[in-house]
């Protein structure tokens, strides 16, 4: 099974800061990588699919990049509404579609 | 727009069974693969099971294989998760989620609001 390693597990940044979260797959998954945002007490929400495609309504300050085994989620200017836990997930080939361990983003 | 609503959660003793339902609306349910994902209290997300648009292909996480069964009734626009031989480690919020196409490969969008299953004696 493919393992997904996310880092950091948590971070604290100021409003307006650039925030970067990384996700590494244990083997080549091409561009088969999604990012989700989960706010406390809520269901996860799709942010990015196919590594770099923003879902409808996602603000342009959020972006995704990467291919193969190394992927990045970037928030160019952190806003208070971005406080959440972020998860990567692969969907290469067949299940299991493993999630990363999550990154909790807080305001400093 | 697409909407998913889970039901059937509750408190159950170890070894017992429970069936979750996920009612779909706002899209052509019979045309999409569907998934169950769970989240133990204070933990991350764990993919549980998936089913193709017609129910012909089903997949399970190793942690639930042989105990859980995913199914769907396309005439009722409803997804199910039959959970047998429940263990305390199955305690979690269970979410259903829609795939982007008729197979199970792809992203999950949208997700239901989740339903809590507590396995405790």
Interface residues (C-beta under 8 A of the other chain):
Chain A: X32 X34 X36 X38 X43 X44 X45 X46 X49 X50 X55 X87 X89 X91 X93 X94 X95 X96 X97 X98 X99 X100 X101 X102
Chain B: X35 X37 X44 X45 X46 X47 X50 X59 X60 X61 X62 X95 X100 X104 X105 X106 X107 X108 X109 X110 X111 X112 X113 X114
